[in-house]
Amino acid sequence: MSKKAYLPANQFGFLFIFIITSVWLTACTQLDVFEKSKPIPNNQWQYSFKPAFDFLIKDTAASYNVFIVLRHTDAYRYNNIWLDVGTQSPKDSTRYQKFELQLGTDAQGWEGTGMDDIWELRKLITNGPVKFNKAGNYHFSVAQIMRENPLPNVMDVGIRVEKVR
């Protein structure tokens, strides 16, 4: 006579609720639009290295938040970084905007989240939510414009675009 394994009724109910909850939480945490980072070669950001990001906007009625995502090491020498952010909407020319990203202060330390000696910071690069006027592909580029070249201890940089709910 073979033995069959069965889940007791109370364990089956727990398993069912766990699976339903997991599916629901996964569905609620999906990224609405776009997030991508690119590594800085050898953690030495050269003026000539200008990571580019392309993403598609379909909903022109929605508002979006646009973030810069930057990872650096604890050995980064400055409290900020100056960036030149290029934005190109469909069938338009690229517009550039200089942006100072505050990374920390001497009094309070690094902003963002850290693990060991690596810090990640996400900061809005717009004054609140924005609307994209045209549906289609958008192109962003990011360049460092600090006085030091190459700029050491910067690990990667990225763009995050999320729909405001």
C-alpha positions in Angstrom: 0.0 0.0 0.0 1.5 3.4 -1.0 1.4 6.5 1.1 0.1 9.7 -0.4 1.1 13.1 1.0 -1.7 15.5 1.7 -1.7 19.0 3.1 -3.9 19.3 6.1 -6.8 21.7 5.5 -5.4 24.5 7.6 -2.0 24.4 5.7 -3.8 24.3 2.3 -5.7 27.5 3.3 -2.5 29.2 4.4 -0.8 28.2 1.1 -3.7 29.5 -1.0 -3.8 32.9 0.8 0.0 33.2 0.5 -0.1 32.6 -3.3 -3.0 35.0 -3.8 -1.2 37.7 -1.7 2.1 37.2 -3.5 0.4 37.6 -6.9 -1.4 40.7 -5.8 1.7 42.3 -4.4 3.7 41.5 -7.5 1.0 43.1 -9.7 1.0 46.2 -7.5 4.8 46.8 -7.7 5.3 46.7 -11.4 7.1 49.6 -12.9 4.7 51.8 -14.9 7.1 53.1 -17.5 10.9 52.8 -17.5 14.1 52.4 -15.3 17.5 51.7 -16.6 21.1 52.3 -15.4 24.3 52.0 -17.2 27.7 51.3 -15.5 30.5 53.8 -15.6 33.6 52.1 -17.0 36.1 51.4 -14.3 34.1 53.7 -11.9 35.9 56.7 -13.7 33.3 58.9 -15.4 35.0 60.6 -18.4 33.5 63.7 -20.1 33.2 61.7 -23.3 31.0 58.9 -21.7 27.4 60.1 -22.0 25.0 57.2 -21.2 21.8 57.4 -23.3 18.3 56.0 -22.5 15.3 55.6 -24.8 11.8 54.9 -23.7 8.3 55.0 -25.1 5.5 57.2 -23.9 2.0 56.2 -25.0 -0.2 58.1 -22.5 0.1 61.9 -23.1 -2.7 62.7 -20.7 -0.9 61.2 -17.7 1.7 63.0 -15.5 5.1 61.5 -14.9 8.0 61.9 -12.4 11.5 61.8 -13.9 14.4 60.8 -11.7 18.2 60.5 -12.0 19.5 57.3 -10.3 23.1 57.5 -9.3 25.3 55.0 -7.5 28.7 56.0 -6.0 31.2 54.7 -3.5 31.8 56.2 -0.1 35.2 57.4 -1.5 33.4 60.0 -3.8 35.1 63.3 -2.9 32.2 65.8 -3.3 28.8 66.4 -1.8 27.3 67.0 -5.2 27.6 66.3 -8.9 26.8 68.5 -11.8 25.1 66.8 -14.7 24.1 67.9 -18.2 20.9 66.1 -19.0 19.7 66.0 -22.6 16.1 65.4 -23.5 14.8 64.7 -27.0 11.1 64.2 -27.7 9.8 62.6 -30.9 10.9 64.4 -34.0 12.4 67.3 -32.0 16.0 68.5 -31.3 17.7 67.7 -28.1 17.5 70.2 -25.3 20.1 70.3 -22.5 19.7 71.3 -18.9 22.4 71.6 -16.3 21.4 69.9 -13.1 23.1 69.9 -9.7 22.4 66.6 -7.9 23.0 67.0 -4.1 24.5 63.7 -2.8 25.0 64.6 0.9 26.3 67.1 3.4 29.2 67.2 5.7 26.9 67.4 8.7 24.4 64.6 7.8 26.5 62.4 5.5 25.3 60.8 2.2 21.6 60.9 1.1 20.0 57.9 -0.4 20.4 54.2 0.6 23.7 52.6 1.4 25.1 49.2 1.8 28.7 48.9 3.0 30.5 51.6 0.9 28.0 51.9 -2.0 25.3 54.5 -2.0 22.3 54.9 -4.4 20.3 58.0 -4.8 17.2 58.7 -6.7 16.2 62.4 -7.2 13.6 64.1 -9.2 15.1 66.2 -12.0 11.8 68.1 -12.6 9.9 70.5 -10.4 7.1 68.0 -9.8 5.2 65.8 -12.3 5.5 66.6 -16.0 3.4 65.8 -19.1 4.9 64.5 -22.3 3.2 66.3 -25.1 3.8 63.8 -27.8 3.4 60.0 -27.9 6.5 58.2 -29.1 10.1 57.5 -28.3 11.9 59.8 -26.0 15.7 60.0 -25.6 17.6 61.1 -22.5 21.4 61.4 -22.2 23.5 62.2 -19.1 27.0 63.7 -18.9 29.0 64.7 -15.9 30.3 68.3 -16.1 32.4 68.5 -12.9 35.8 70.1 -13.0 37.5 66.7 -12.5 37.9 64.4 -15.5 37.7 61.5 -15.1 35.4 61.7 -12.1 36.3 58.8 -9.8 34.1 56.6 -7.6 30.9 56.9 -9.7 29.6 53.4 -10.3 26.5 53.9 -12.6 23.9 56.4 -13.6 20.4 55.9 -14.8 16.9 57.4 -15.6 13.6 56.4 -14.0 10.3 57.6 -15.4 7.2 56.6 -13.6 3.6 57.4 -14.1 2.0 59.5 -11.2 -1.0 57.7 -9.8 
